[in-house]
Amino acid sequence: MRLDKLLAHAGFGTRKEVKDLLKKGQVQVNEKRVKDGGLKVKPETDEIVMNGVRVQFAEFSYWMLNKPQGVISATEDKFDRTVLDLFKPEDKRQGLFPVGRLDKDTEGLLLITNDGELAHTLLSPKKHVDKVYFAKVTGELTQEDQTAFETGVVFLDGYEALPAKLEILAAGEARVTIREGKFHQIKKMFEARGKKVTYLKREKMASLELDESLSLGAYRALTEQELASLLKR
């Protein structure tokens, strides 16, 4: 791999910014100062040091984010903060993106990665990956609502959703499991049943469960066990 590409992917800036760092003599490869970004290096065996700190490189990054309300599930936006704006500069590697999307006013679990193959697996309609949400709604939830979810709610626009699971937890509170990801799907499902969602939080996607110790806006790397479970799909 080219040295400048490795450094850019490791989060040290754009190719241009990395080029400037190299020109300033801030990079060493195997204890030799290097200014040529085109130098071929082997991340597995070569020792690469930036300003005295060894560069740790992995091809892919996997982060669990507890998305807060008010930010959008995108990599960049002219008007709103994005989920990537919540990341520290040293963690914001090139190519990171959110797997799927949560509405701006929805909280909870969001996987951030640069592994396109895993993202495709989790988002493919053919895979029917479970996504679990906690919802607060207006109105009383009934057995009829549960039955409607199980048979497939018909949106007000006529679209028939795939069967889903509605678990009534308390007055106006429920846990919903869906296997597709239509725009505003859960809101539209409840709307079709005469109810309005006032709060929505994603708790689980596939085998990955939200770490409740993460405060809103915080993130952490996936554990080896969490990643292994996702990659089994």
ABEGO torsion letter per residue (X at the ends): XBAAAAAAAAGAEBAAAAAAAAAAGABBBGGBBBABAABBBBAAABBBBBGGBBBBBBABBBBBBBBBBGBBBBABBAABBBAAAABBAAABBBGBBBBEBBBAABBEBBBBBABAAAAAAAABAAAGBBBBBBBBBBEBBBAAAAAAAAAEBBBAAGBBBBBBBBBBABBGBBBBBBABBBBGAAAAAAAAAGBBBABBBBABBEABBBBAABBBGBBBBBBAAAAAAAAAX
